[in-house]
């Protein structure tokens, strides 16, 4: 089979889901074309949108929250209005050259765009929309989408509520990389990373390194007694340098962007993270309890609410946050319960199941 996967470089998770799906497809012997839809349409537009997105989140998150709410209607944006002859010719040429048997979209923009193209060009190719959060935003929902991949059966009602047929809903989980289905043991992970065998707190802010400010690390470190802390700064070079220059009471391991996130998660007892959909799906696969912080207004607020409701995560208010976190790290019974509940939600084989759907 020939499969095209369209992603968009707005948020690191969409690309990770595309890569995880592509990996499984290639292992199954299929041919895959992986394309950033925004880059394909216009590299300049892609750069502007990414920079605008990051600035909105950093400086005016309330505006992003309003935009998210404004677009919370089925078919809010009519993609057919921007499908002009230039875009038609671009995509028609691509589709005629590659002749895909199915198209997978891991971001709402290409899902809407390709749905409109299917109608305009009268293309009879199955279109799969992969929702990369623990909620369903209606910018994913379009007339020519055949199947919606969602994180959990517990979210299917959101699609049924707006008239999506049951046979179009595939609650198989967020596709994540194969390595998360067979992580090392905690002892093996700590040994591989050179960590001591003692209670370990892992701090992450997603691939872009947002959500783990230096002051948060310092405050948590102040209340730790005998535990160790690992802070992953992702691609945030400023944060990485600030953390390296800081003095801590306890043993604090500072690392930048890493490829072996599953090993760090396997080594930890508790994860402090902003609740990006892919990061949370990966933590669930490990069975790692989460304390969610700094959620992006919109999808990450929804992710946090879902995971807290399912008791796989906690969300503390800012008052005495560090003290509550340290108390939780010392509560073996509660952490064990959260870990079991996380594993119930986990879908580590989602990428494999998506390949099965495509075949």
Long-range contacts (C-beta under 8 A, 24 or more apart in sequence): 1-25, 1-30, 1-31, 1-101, 1-102, 1-358, 1-359, 2-30, 2-31, 2-33, 2-98, 2-99, 2-100, 2-101, 3-30, 3-31, 3-32, 3-33, 3-100, 3-101, 3-102, 3-103, 3-104, 3-358, 4-32, 4-33, 4-34, 4-35, 4-94, 4-95, 4-98, 4-100, 4-102, 4-103, 4-104, 5-32, 5-33, 5-34, 5-35, 5-103, 5-104, 5-105, 5-106, 6-35, 6-36, 6-37, 6-103, 6-104, 6-105, 6-106, 6-107, 6-110, 6-111, 6-114, 7-34, 7-35, 7-36, 7-37, 7-105, 7-106, 7-107, 7-110, 8-36, 8-37, 8-38, 8-46, 8-106, 8-107, 8-109, 8-110, 9-36, 9-38, 9-39, 9-46, 9-50, 10-38, 10-49, 10-50, 10-53, 10-107, 10-109, 11-53, 11-132, 11-208, 11-276, 12-206, 12-207, 12-208, 12-276, 12-278, 13-132, 13-206, 13-207, 13-276, 13-277, 13-278, 13-279, 14-106, 14-107, 14-132, 15-106, 16-176, 16-177, 16-207, 16-278, 17-106, 17-130, 17-132, 17-174, 17-175, 17-176, 17-278, 18-104, 18-106, 19-177, 20-175, 20-176, 20-177, 20-178, 20-351, 21-104, 21-106, 21-130, 21-175, 21-351, 21-354, 21-355, 23-177, 23-178, 23-351, 24-175, 24-178, 24-351, 24-352, 24-354, 24-355, 25-355, 25-358, 27-178, 28-355, 28-359, 30-355, 30-358, 33-98, 33-100, 35-94, 37-105, 37-107, 37-109, 37-110, 37-113, 38-109, 40-90, 40-94, 41-87, 41-90, 54-208, 57-210, 57-296, 58-210, 61-296, 61-297, 62-297, 64-296, 64-297, 64-298, 65-297, 65-298, 67-298, 68-137, 68-297, 68-298, 68-299, 69-298, 71-137, 71-138, 71-139, 72-137, 72-138, 73-138, 74-138, 74-141, 74-162, 74-163, 75-138, 75-141, 75-142, 75-143, 76-138, 76-139, 77-112, 77-139, 78-116, 79-112, 79-113, 79-115, 79-116, 79-142, 80-116, 80-119, 80-120, 83-113, 83-116, 83-117, 83-120, 87-113, 87-117, 88-117, 88-120, 88-121, 91-117, 91-121, 92-121, 95-121, 95-123, 95-125, 100-125, 101-125, 101-126, 101-358, 102-126, 102-127, 102-128, 102-358, 103-127, 103-128, 104-128, 104-130, 104-354, 104-358, 105-129, 105-130, 106-130, 106-132, 106-175, 107-132, 108-137, 108-139, 108-140, 109-139, 111-139, 111-140, 111-142, 111-145, 112-139, 112-140, 112-142, 114-144, 115-142, 115-143, 115-144, 115-145, 116-142, 116-144, 118-144, 119-143, 119-144, 126-358, 128-354, 128-357, 128-358, 130-174, 130-175, 130-354, 131-174, 132-174, 132-277, 132-278, 133-174, 133-277, 133-299, 133-300, 133-302, 133-303, 134-277, 134-280, 134-302, 134-303, 134-306, 134-307, 135-299, 135-302, 135-303, 135-306, 137-298, 137-299, 138-162, 147-357, 149-174, 149-175, 149-350, 149-354, 149-357, 151-277, 151-281, 151-347, 152-306, 152-345, 152-347, 154-306, 154-310, 155-306, 170-353, 170-354, 170-357, 172-347, 172-350, 172-353, 172-354, 172-357, 173-281, 173-346, 173-347, 173-348, 173-349, 173-350, 173-353, 174-277, 174-278, 174-281, 174-347, 174-350, 175-350, 175-351, 175-354, 176-278, 176-281, 176-282, 176-285, 176-348, 176-350, 176-351, 177-262, 177-282, 177-351, 178-351, 178-352, 179-260, 179-262, 180-262, 180-282, 180-285, 180-286, 180-348, 181-285, 181-348, 181-349, 183-262, 183-263, 183-265, 183-266, 183-285, 183-286, 184-262, 184-263, 184-266, 185-266, 186-266, 186-267, 188-266, 189-263, 189-264, 189-266, 189-267, 190-267, 192-263, 192-267, 193-230, 193-253, 193-263, 193-264, 193-267, 195-228, 195-230, 195-253, 195-267, 196-228, 196-251, 198-226, 198-227, 198-228, 199-226, 199-227, 199-228, 199-269, 199-329, 199-330, 200-227, 200-228, 200-229, 200-230, 200-267, 200-268, 200-269, 200-270, 201-227, 201-228, 201-229, 201-230, 201-268, 201-269, 201-270, 201-272, 201-325, 201-329, 202-229, 202-230, 202-232, 202-264, 202-265, 202-267, 202-268, 202-270, 202-271, 202-272, 202-273, 202-288, 203-229, 203-230, 203-231, 203-232, 203-271, 203-272, 203-273, 204-232, 204-234, 204-261, 204-271, 204-272, 204-273, 204-274, 204-279, 205-232, 205-233, 205-234, 205-236, 205-239, 205-273, 205-274, 205-294, 206-234, 206-273, 206-274, 206-276, 206-279, 207-234, 207-235, 207-257, 208-234, 208-235, 208-236, 209-233, 209-234, 209-235, 209-236, 209-239, 209-240, 209-257, 210-234, 210-236, 210-274, 210-294, 211-273, 211-274, 211-293, 211-294, 212-239, 212-272, 212-273, 212-274, 213-239, 214-239, 214-242, 214-243, 214-246, 216-293, 217-243, 217-246, 217-248, 217-252, 218-246, 218-248, 219-321, 219-322, 220-272, 220-322, 220-325, 220-326, 221-248, 221-249, 221-250, 221-252, 222-249, 222-322, 223-322, 223-323, 223-325, 223-326, 224-249, 224-250, 224-326, 225-250, 225-326, 226-250, 227-326, 227-329, 228-252, 228-253, 229-253, 230-255, 230-264, 230-267, 230-268, 231-255, 232-256, 232-257, 232-258, 232-261, 232-264, 233-257, 262-286, 269-329, 269-335, 270-325, 270-328, 270-329, 270-335, 272-325, 274-300, 275-300, 275-303, 275-304, 275-307, 275-313, 276-300, 276-303, 277-303, 280-307, 280-313, 281-346, 281-347, 281-350, 283-342, 284-312, 284-342, 284-343, 284-345, 284-346, 284-347, 285-346, 285-347, 285-348, 286-342, 287-339, 287-340, 287-342, 287-343, 287-346, 288-339, 288-342, 289-313, 289-314, 289-328, 289-335, 289-338, 289-339, 289-342, 290-314, 290-338, 290-342, 291-315, 291-316, 291-325, 291-328, 293-321, 307-345, 310-341, 310-345, 311-337, 311-338, 311-341, 312-338, 312-341, 312-342, 312-345, 313-338, 314-338
